[in-house]
Amino acid sequence: MALTDKTRMSRAQLVLGVATILAYAIGYPVALIGGSPIGWVLVTLGGVFLIALGIVTVRRIHRGSSGG
């Protein structure tokens, strides 16, 4: 089954998804194992990226359903 343009992630979704994963993957070990407050800043930033990803995704779904 091939992915169509509607099922592929947009560039914004891809960038925000990668940024979220990196922020969490780096932030949690640094915060929990290293005990650094910078790790918690990265975790918080990951949460902001995750919220932004949700907003971009909902907007894209809404735009796709109303363009019908």
VENPE-V772768 format. One record per pair of residues at least 12 apart in sequence whose C-alpha atoms are under 6 Angstrom apart, sorted by the first residue. I is the first residue (numbers start at 1). J is the second residue. D is the distance in whole Angstrom. If there is no record, write none. Layout:
# VENPE-V772768
i->I j->J d->D
i->I j->J d->D
This chain:
# VENPE-V772768
i->13 j->53 d->6
i->16 j->49 d->6
i->16 j->53 d->6
i->20 j->46 d->5
i->20 j->49 d->5
i->20 j->50 d->6
i->23 j->42 d->5
i->23 j->43 d->6
i->23 j->46 d->5
i->24 j->43 d->5
i->24 j->46 d->6
i->27 j->39 d->4
i->27 j->42 d->5
i->27 j->43 d->5
